Every structure is written in structure tokens, then in C-alpha cells.
Amino acid sequence: MIKLYLFIFAFMFSPTAETNKKTPLEELYKSFKLGQIVECQLNDQLVYKASINAYDAPVGIYDSKGEKIATCNLAWGQADELCSELEDCKVIYRCKRHITGRSFVDKYGLSEKK
């Protein structure tokens, strides 16, 4: 009987897929933790710009759900129209030793989450 109670207890308090589900920003961090993530406004909606840590790398624009909505590849002359419409952009994450020489930023503690 004790084994049954232990099983039920373990089942009730074990992490579920729902509690381990990452936010769209955490998912972006997973892909760009060696790069940079920027918060911007686009038509009064929150969006993110994200890029890897490389010169001339394309920048992806992602909506608040983490879905890619545009690509800005300015180095090669290919940029979606949305690229020039972003406003109020602020860096919220930048990796250590970024290629630009700018300092590490982690506004929301993304690098501390597991």
C-alpha cells in the first residue's frame, strides 16, 4: 500500500510538459544564445529581432509567439519591408564576447534559466 501512495505522490508532483514549456522568448534564446536578441515595436505589437554572433549575418524578426515573420539581410541587399518599420528597439540579450565588442546584456535573466 505504501508503494501505491508513493507512486501517486510522485505522479502528482512530477514536472509535466506544461510546467517545462518554454516561453517564445526562451525558445529564441535557445537558438540565439551566442548572438543578440532585441525587443522592438511593430504597429504597436511586440516583436523580436534576433541574429547570430557574426558579421553580415541575417537578422530574423519574430512575433511575440516566436514565429518568424521577416528576414533582414542587409549585407546582401535582401530585406523585407518590415525591417525598416521597427520602432523603440532595445537590446534585451547579447552574448559575452560579442563580435561588436559591446558588453553582455541579459535583461530578463535568460542565461540563468534552465
Secondary structure as GFF3:
##gff-version 3
##sequence-region A 1 114
A	DSSP	alpha_helix	2	13	.	.	.	ID=ss1
A	DSSP	alpha_helix	17	20	.	.	.	ID=ss2
A	DSSP	alpha_helix	24	32	.	.	.	ID=ss3
A	DSSP	beta_strand	35	42	.	.	.	ID=ss4
A	DSSP	beta_strand	45	52	.	.	.	ID=ss5
A	DSSP	beta_strand	59	63	.	.	.	ID=ss6
A	DSSP	beta_strand	68	73	.	.	.	ID=ss7
A	DSSP	three_ten_helix	74	76	.	.	.	ID=ss8
A	DSSP	beta_strand	78	79	.	.	.	ID=ss9
A	DSSP	three_ten_helix	81	84	.	.	.	ID=ss10
A	DSSP	beta_strand	87	94	.	.	.	ID=ss11
A	DSSP	beta_strand	105	106	.	.	.	ID=ss12
A	DSSP	three_ten_helix	110	112	.	.	.	ID=ss13
###
